[in-house]
Amino acid sequence: MPVFLNTQDPDFDAAFTELLSAKREDSPDVDDVVAGIIADVRARGDAAVIELTAKFDRLELTPDTLRFSEAEIEALIAEVSDAERAALELAAERIRAYHAKQMPQDMLWREETGAELGWRWTPVSAAGLYVPGGLASYPSSVLMNAIPAKVAGVERLAIVVPTPDGQANPLVLLAAKLAGVDEIYRIGGAQAVAALAYGTESIPAVDKITGPGNAFVAAAKRRVFGKVGIDMIAGPSEILVIADEQANPEWIALDLLSQAEHDESAQSILITDSPAMADAVTAAVEKQLETLERRAIAGPSWRDFGAVVVVDDLDQAAALSNRVAPEHLELCVADPDALSAKITHAGAIFLGGWTPEAIGDYIGGPNHVLPTARSARFSSGLSVMDFVKRTTLAKMTPEALQAIGPAAETLAISESLEAHGLSVRARLDALNK
């Protein structure tokens, strides 16, 4: 059974703190294995990638077959049904339109001293996207990672997707085509991350790697960070629903299960100011679990990590939600906009009972790659900002240097950096001749 808490209980704060600190992810110690794989790929390139792919994915490749050919892509895409194609095209259109509005603007202005200051934004040159493989891989994640990169102006975008036993998901390849992906490689695991980060004879290196993966992929991303940029290290999925007495308990139960069915380590939390709603949602969840296709996954998630919290009022609910900093937050209340204004920590907020989190996973427009494990306290979901970088601009005129140069010289001397100060003084002296 999930945890049941009530803010009226004398031990509530301790119990809620325990809920926040509960370890949900089984993190096997794979770092030594991953370190060896990365070193092998760096030393032997294609040969190491091909051997590891044969070992883990039971797929024999050559340097010429690491990458999907255009003919292979088109043949697989032809298997996609018209309904699925239309749905992916609509999703791609909406995701592209949303992310286009995120593009930052260059700035340049002139100060009273005459100095010109500003910044400009430029995209990373090449990015790599990791896509979990096999027939169970998710085309929606391809759209969510690849489209922001292309909107940002990334010139070269490569995908790595394992194909165990040669099985590829046609929807993933169609999503890649719709997103504008340039290269698709049929490799996965830590070896694919290493290939993207350091390059091989057949796979040019990239500047940034994004996308989810298993413990080996996560460990590899941690290890290559610094050589390349990464998006985040994602943990198990999570949802928090705040509901008042007017909410629909059957809908909320399904929303909670929509995350529970992802992973046995996923977490679903209900916070409500209505004890009757807490009981109704709990009963609805148990009823749905009787027939849910993925009940073998959703059941343990709800049993081991689910929680139902009864609060005095919605202000208290918002305060507790901010302590959780959930990946997904649904506000199923009469005035979701007012309650949203009180939320400071959440990866994504879904406003009102007609906005299920699943809309955000597929078709809403905002990105579904979001911070987990309370990291929404200090980080954001994936966006075009992950694929651009800011370069600052400064231009001094002689008058500007005369105005502010002496202060720079003073600070350089105070830090015992003589050449710093002299580089300014030389120009000032030239002006004073």
N, C-alpha and C positions, 0 to 999 in steps of 0.2 A: 504493500500500500504506500501511496505517497505520504510525505510529511504533512501534517495538519498543524498549523500555528494560528494563534490568536493574540493580537497585541494586548489583550486584557490579561493574558497569562503572566504570572510573576517572573517566569524564566524566559519570556519571549526574546529579549535582546540576545541572550546567550544562545538560544536555539537558532535565531535568525543568522547570527554570526557563524554558527557551525554550518548552516546551510550554505552560506557564501563560501566557506573555506573547504567544503567537501571536494575531494579529488574525484573527478569524473573520468579522467582519461588514463587509460592504461598506456604508459609510455615506456615501451621496452628499451633497454639499453642497446641501441643499434649504432651508436656513434663510432665505435671502433671499426665496425664492418663498413660503414659508410665512408670513413676516412680511407680505408683500403681501396674501395671502389673508385673514389675520386682520384687517388694517386695512380691507380691503374689506367684510368681513362686519360689522365694527363700524360702518362708515359707512353701509352700504346695507341691512343686515339681510336680510330675505327675498329681495329682488331679487338680491343677490350670491350667496346660497346657491342660488337657482334657476338662475342663469346658470352657475355652476360645476358644478352637477349635470348640466346639459345638456352641458357641455363634456367632463367626465370620465366620466360614466356613461351618456351618450347617452339621457337620460331627461328629458322635458319635464314640469315640474311647475308648479303654481300654489300660492299660499299655502294654499288649501283642500285640496290633495292632498299636501302635505309629510308629513302624518301619516297612517298607515294608519287606515282606519275600522274600527269593530268588525265590520262586515259583511265587509270584506275579510279581516280576521284569521280570522274563523270559516270563511270559504270556503277559505282556504288550509290551515288546521288540519285540515279535513275530508279533505285528501289524505293525511294521515299514516296509515301502516298501524297495525293494532292492536298488532303486536309492537313497533314503534318507540315508540308511545305508552306502552305498558306499561313499556318500558325507561326512558324519560324520567321517568315517574312514580316509578319505584323510585329512580332517581338523585336526583330532587328530594327525595324523602322522606328518603333517607339524608344528603344534604348538609345539609338543614334540621335534622335531629336532631343532627348533629355540631356545627354552628355555634351551635345554641341553647345548648350547654354552654360556649361561649366568652364568653357575656355577663358583663361585669364587674359587681361589686356596689358600690353606694354605701356610703360609710362616714361615721360621725359619732361622735366621742367627746369626753369632757370631761377636761381635764387637772387636775392637782392645784391649779393656779392658779385654776381655775374657767372658763378659756377653753374654748370649744367649737371643735374643728377637724375637718375632714373633706373629702370630695369627693363629687361626684355626676356621673353619666354621662348625657349626652343625645345623641340621634342628630343627624346633619346633617339639615337640613330637606329637601334635594333633592339627588339624585345622578344623574349621567348615565353610561351605559355605552356604550362604543364596541364594536361588533361588526363584524369584517371581513365583507364582504358577498358577494353572489352565491350560487350553488348550493354553493360549496365552504366556506361559512361553518360555524362549529362551534356547534351548540346546547349542547354541554357547557359551553362558556365562558360562555354566557348564564346557565346555572344557577349556575356557580361565582362569577360576579360579582354577580348579582342577588339570590340567596337570602341571602347574608350581609347585604346592605343592608337587605332587608326584615326579617330576624331582628333586626337592630339597631334597627329602628323608623323607618327612613327613610320619610317620609310620601309623597314624590313621587319616583318612579324612572322616568327616561326612557331609552329606547334609541335610538341612531342606528345604522342599518345600511344601507350602500349597496346598491342594487338595480340593477346594471348592465343596461342594456337592459330594465329592468323585471322582471328575474328575482329572485324572492324564495325563500328556503328555508323551506318550511312547518314544518320541525322547529325552526328558530330562533323562529318565531312561537309555536309550541306551548310551547317552553321558556320564553319570556317570559311567557306566560299562566300556566304552572304556578308560576313564580317570583313572580308578583304584580306584574309591571311595569305601570305606569300609562299610559305613552305610548310609541309606536313611530314613529320618523321614518325615511323612506326616503332618507336622505342619508348621505354619508360623506366621508372625506378631512379635510384641515385645516379646511375650511369647516364641517364638522359639529362639530369640537372647538371652533371659535370660536363657533359658534351656542350650544353648551351653556354655554360660559364667560361670554359677554357677553349672550346673549339676542338674539332678533329679535322682530319683530312677532307671529310665530306660535309661537315656541319660547321659553318662559321660561327664564331662566338657572338653572343649578344651582350647588351649593356644592362638589361634588367630582366628578371624572371618573375612571373606571377603564376598563380593557379594553385589549387589544392592538391593534396596527395597523402599517402600513408606516412607512417612513422619514418620510413627510410627517405622518402622525398622531403619531409620536413627537416630531418637531420641534415640532408644534403644542402637544402636552402640555407640553413644556419651556417654551414661550413663555407659556402661560397660567397656569403654576404661580405661585402668589402671589395671582392674582385668584381662583383656585379651587384646591382641593387635587387631587392626582393620586395614583394608587397607586404606580406605578413606571414606569421606562422599560425594557421587557423586551428582552433580546437573543435570539440564537438558542438553541434548546433544547439541553439537555445531560443526559447520564446517566453515572454512574460505577457500575460493578458491582464489588464485592469478592467474589471466589469462592475457595473452597478446593477440595481435590481431590475432594470428595464432590458437588460441584455438577453439574448437568446441562448439558453444553456446548451442546446444541441450544436449550434454553430461554434460556440466557444470550445466545446469538447473536441470537435473536429479540428479546430485551429491548434489546440494543444497537441493533438495526435499528429498533425502535419509535420511537426518537428520531431516528435518521439519516434516516428517511423524511419527517420534518417539513420539512426544509430542507437544502439543500446546505451551509449554514454550521453546521448542528447538529454537536454533538460527542458521541461515544460512547467511553468509556474503560473498559478492563478492568484491574483490579489483582488479581493472584493470587499465592499462594505456591507454586503448582504449575506448573512449566514445561510439563508434559504438558497441563494444563488450558488454558494459553495457546495451545498448538498446536491443541488440539481445538476451542476456540471460534473461532479464526481460520479454520480449515477450514470450520466450520459456517456462519460468516458468508458466506464466499465461495460456498458451495453455495446458501444461501438467496438470494443476490443474482442467481443465474442465473434465478430464476423470479419474484421479488418484483415485484408490480405497479408499485411506485414505485421500482424499481431505478435509474431515471435520476436520481433525487434522492438515494436512500440510498447508491448507489455512490460518487458524488463526496464525500459527507459522510464516509463511512468511509475513503476513500482519502486525502482531504486533511486531515482533522482527527481521525480515529480514533487510538487509542493502546492498546497492550498493555504493561503494566508487570509484570515479575516481581520479587517482593520476597522477603526472607528469611523473614518471618513476618507474621502478621496485625496485630501491633502496629505494624509498619512500614507496613502497608497503611492503617491508620487514620490514622497521622501524615501520610501523603501525601494521603489523602482530605481531611483538614482543610486542607491547603495549597490544594487545588483548590476547596474549598467548593462542591460541586456543587449544581445545581438539584435533581436527583433522585439518590438514593443507594440502591442495592440491596445488601443484605448477604446473599448466597447462601452462607452458611457454616453449620457444624454448630451453633454457638451464637450466633445473631444478636443476642440480647439483651445478652450480655456484650460483644460488639464494639460495639454501639450506644452503650454507656456511655462509650466512648472517643471518640465522635464529637462534636465541638463546633461544627462549621460544615457545615450542609447545609440545603437548603430543605425537603426531605421525605425521610424514611428509610422504606424498604420492607424489612421484616424477614422473612428466610427465603425459600427457593426457591419457595414457594407464593404469593408476593406480588409478581406482576409490576407494574411501574410503571404499566402501562396500566389496572390496577384503580383507581389513584389519579386517572387522567385522567378517569374516567367515574363510577364507582359506589361507591368506597370510603367517601367521606364528607369527608375532609380536602380542602382547597382545592387545585386544580391551578395556580393563579396563583402562581408562585414566583419568588424572586430568581435571576437568572442572572448570568453573567460575574463569578463570585466574590463577588457582593454578598451572598451568604448569610453572609459574615463579619460583616455589620453590619445585616442586615435580615431580614424574615420574609415568609412568604407572605401572601396576602390573607386577611382574617378580618373578623369583626364589628368588631374594633378599628379597622379602617380607616373605619368609618362612624359612630363615636361619638367624642365628645370629652369630656375631663374638666374640670370646673369645680371649683376648690378653694373651700372654705368656711372662714370664720374669724369667730368671735363673741367679743368681749371683754366681760367683766363689769368693773365698777369695780375689783374686787379684782385681777382678772387684769391690768388695765392698770397698776395700781400696782406689780405684781410685775415686769412685763417692760418697761413703758414707758420707764423711765429708760435702759435699755440701748439701746433704739431711738433715743432722743434723742441719746445719746452717739455712736452710729454715724452719725447724720445730720449732727451737727456735724463729725465727722471727715471727712465727704465734702463739707463746705461747702454743704450743702443746707439752708439756714436754715428755709424754710417747712416742710420735712419735720419738723424738730425742734420747731418751734413748734406744729405740729398736735397733737403728742403732749403738749407742755408745757402747752398751754391746758387740756387735759382733766385733767392731773395737778393743775394749780393749782386747778381747780374742785373737785376732790376734797378738797383740803387746806384749803379755806376753813372 
